[in-house]
Amino acid sequence: MQKQIEERAKSLNDSQEMSDTPPSKNQNFIFELLSEVKRWSPLLLGLMSSYAAGYFEFRYGFVAIICAVAGIAYTNRQARKRSIEVTSRHLVADNEAQEIVRRVQDLPSWVFFPDSERAEWLNVTIKKMWPYINIYVEKFLRENTEEQVRGLMPSGLKSFRFGNVNLGKRPPRIGGIKTYSDENTKRDEVVLDMELYYAGDCDIEVIIKGVKSGIEDLQIRGNIRVILAPLSARIPLIGAVTVMFMEQPSIVYNATDLANVFDLPGLSGTIEQVIKGIIGNLLVVPNRLVVPLMQGIDVSDFKYPIPQGIVRVGIVSAKDLVDKDTVGSGKSDPYAVLQLGSKIFKTKVVDDSLNPQWNEYFEIIVVNCPGQQLELTLFDKDVGSKDDSLGNVTVSIGSIAKYGYHEQWFNLEDTKRGLVFLKTQWLSLSKDKDDTPTAQSDLSKMITSKSTGSTFYVRVLVDCANGLPKNSKKDINAYPSPYVKLISGNEEKKTKIVVDNCDPIWEEAFEFLISDPSFSKLSAEVWDSEKKNLIGKVNISVDEIINAADMYLERPYKISSGQNTNLILKCQARALIETSYIIPGEEDVSSDEESDSEAPAVAEVTSFKPSETQTSLRKPSSPHVTKLVTEVKECNMGKLHLGITFFPKRNRLFVEVKKAQKLCKADDKLPNPYIRMYLLPNKSKGSRKKTDVIKNSINPNFNFSCEFNCTEAELLHRTLDIAIKSDEGMFSSDEELGFVFIRLSSIDLQRQFDGWFPVSDSKSPVLPL
């Protein structure tokens, strides 16, 4: 087998080297012929279909429906292509500099961050190993992934299987690599973060009920964490390698065969969800891939680690949302989607409201991984079309853990306006059973009903079973294909199926959140997937686990009367108590912006008002900008968020006006703010820069970019003159809300600057906050 793999890998390498040679004349003729066939194939297919419809005397209505579906699918594909091209050209035409910077931000992290390094040596290594990886992935998909995919597919598509699997000749690339320092990791582990870019020429074919479909030109982009642990004094020095995506990666692909012919929304959406489901169930946290490198390594300790804690999130309400329903009431039907890694939660839909009230609470298990972010997106529910986004919020898990319990209004991003009110609570895990009263009191602090909150975390590791009965006493080869179903209330979880085995080994762990251990029951049912019959069942007392030493219980459970049939379970419990905790590796980002709940106009929205000492939990939205961690001071006239970058090779000073906060007018009315900017001493009309007017806002998001011509020597003598004004209409003069004067010599422009400046009523120079 090893010899066959090496020969196939050698042939793939040879074909890759041969592909670099120029094609011959015969090859060119064949390529041109195939290109022409592909070009005229839709017309030929249409003519043949018309002939077949007439020959077999199909009804005109049936033919018309087929033509209409094919026409709509073709029109949609062309419309999407045109939309992408037009949008790209509009962005360049509207603001060329901003579009260039946006594309620059897609560069690898080593371009921006000094702690991320270029890893070209690793890319060369991956390129050499790619033919062997190709063979391994094909084997892995067929032997391990097919069964998981069948479980994700609808009942009519359970015949799913892989056809041709070829990852192509283009390997993935590592954009940047970061290694965490000793103070952020354990003594016996090495933690690496890598940017993965895969834009390959793969061809993966799937077959459902004899019909071929599939994907090609798959593109995946995301951040991968690699953990090398435990470190050992024995060769190869590393016990196991753990790989995971920190969040759901971006996936783009082209459909082939049947999926490409029809490109129907239902079918393409199903394929897309299956692909994301495969990656999410395998590699997106809390899921992970563990590869042991030494004998004697317990893989379950790394694949199913005890979590760092639990995040309890309350999505309370929203205010002043954008109205997306142009027909009918002119309002939106908002709902919220909460995501952490591969875990996704949804609220109910509130009909016809721009100020919805949800009051829904969710509990999310957080593994021991710094760098995770909680993502909340609001959508407008549309029947018959794609739901429109109403804005989003990103919150750092490290900030939630730091503050313990927190309430705050958040400005929605990527939208014109809107706020959302969240409650967050960080719960640590305690193995002291005396913490039970504390867990119940911490629950009542945020949730009034015990039925909607949890006080205990329980993990059940289904190890193995022995002595399961055969399906038939007459047939000695009638072995069962068992799996275990764990049930807690309305929650059910299943292990994988072990085919034809009376002594199956699963080694799978499952997690449950228990509200009241006195009345909560866990049950484990062993089923035979072939006969679809119940082999046996055991009940697990949560109180028994809690009262065990260190809240850990491992023992065999007898699952069938009259036979020596046992199910081995390892159960562990922890009490959930509120604490403030700094996750190693998390930066304090609370100074990025202050809570909007401190603004008078926002604090009157609801009775939920956080204390004035609380600061924002929001994570900086752009990962490609070096942040200046500054102390947030009190600004009576507000503050302005700017990004300033100097390009010495082009002699250009690039200024990005991002947003302002807590602006105010003399008459206490809402202003209509805009920004006017000069680079002194030049105050000519042609050098003036001006943003758009933002109506009725004390916290406007400008998102405006401009550039000035300036040499590096002139920077020492230049000053940015920024005035914040309120548009008062055609027949009134605009009111000045404040000024920001910045001497460029006071800023280190050897790197990108990003920070806040106080707004004052004088034209004297100011320093960043």
C-alpha angles and dihedrals in degrees: 000000000000090000091052091051092050092048092049092047090049090051091050091050090048091050089050091053092046090052089066092064118090115261120252125243092262090052091050090051091050092048092050091047092051090047092054092047090052090047096053098033095096090055092047091048090051093050092047091048091051091049092048091049091054095042094052092039096236116182116263092236092058092049091047092053092051091048091047093051092047091046093050092048092050092046092050092051092050092045091053091051092048091046092054092048094046093046092051092049092047091053091052093045095048097047118356095179094052092048091051091051090047091055091044088058088063089067118108119281094248088072090063110021122063091205092058115077134199111255105197091144088060091050091053090050092050090049091055092046096044097096090054092045088052091059093045094050092049090053092044093051093051097043103036112015104046093071092048091050091052088056091055095047125089117262093262093055101051091117089078117145137156120257119181113003117190123155091196130223101292111090124204120265131224108225099190138347129212127191119203118231127243096263091058098048142047121270095250101045142072117210120200129182116203135183109227121205117181119174100155139161095240124155115202116177126196128191124209118180090340093307116121122222135146150133138274137182090036115191122196127178126177149115116275126198118209119193120194106199150191100021113212141186089234125086126293083032092216121084098197144348118230120196128186142152112243091215139001106297124230110260128194126169145155119242120231138202113354095002090054095046096055102018088191116181093235096050097041090046091051092051091048092050091048091053092048090045092053093050093041095050092047109034115007114097131295082031118070143169115241121193113188116215099183135050117252095034113138101222093193091067090062100033094048107028123174105266124249091235148301126277116211111198125189116198098199109167148319134224139205096006123179114267107237100169103088091172121063120358095008090231135103134253098222130194132165131235117202120196136181114171108311094342114102128183131182134201126216120276116256109208123225100354138126091185104046126182116211108158091188125149131205133187120210127189112230118203123213094278125124115210099048120140132201111227122200121185127181119213137189110230111234122184112222097009141060115290114252121234117242096188140289143238129207120201127186115237088214091061092048090051091049097055099039098202121024141167122194148153113236128202110234115238129216091032139084097250145337142112134219127203117220136181117203131186130182116214122193124203119250126188092199109106089204087073091073095100089047091053091052093049091048088053093053090051090072107014124042096199121064090207091069098047139055133230100181138044116213127188121192119193111199101210109172147305132228136199098021112174121252121246093242133026091206097050110061090194095055095111120170124242099219134191132173125237117201116201129193114168107305093343120101129182129181136203125222120278117258106207121227100347134131092190103044124182116207108160092189126144128210130191129216134182112218123203101191117011093194092065101024120104131192120202130189118203123190113211134185108227093200099054093024090225131134112252097186147322137219131191120220120205113219090202089057090056092047093050093049121100110284086355089280125129127178121173144124119266120209107231104176127047118231094019136081093245118145137179114207113215131177111203128188131179135191133186116237113231130169115249140154110242136168110222109221111255095022117124120218103250097168091110093063092092137343126249115275087216088078091063111097094226091056100038091066092061096085143356090250101097124161121220118270091247092064117099134199123290095199118128116224105267098219116063093188099065123084106235125214107222102219135170112258110230130190111273114194094192097035133256139262128224114217138174116204125187131171122206106200096188091057097032090231130141110207117202124188118193103202109170147320130223138206097005116171141193130217092244094048091241124132110272129224096223131197135163128242116191139185133176101224140257086030109077099160119140092245092056095052117111122201134182128214120272115261110209123229101346137130090185103045123180106214102172089188125156132190140157138219131205108243137144123228091249092053093054091080091063101038129099130194110229108200124176124186111209138176119229107232098181137259099305100043133062117250116259119235111232096183148302139254117198115185125187104210091211088069093061128073102234095175084100136021113293121213121171152110128276126196118244113230138179093236133071095234119125117266134200126228117272 
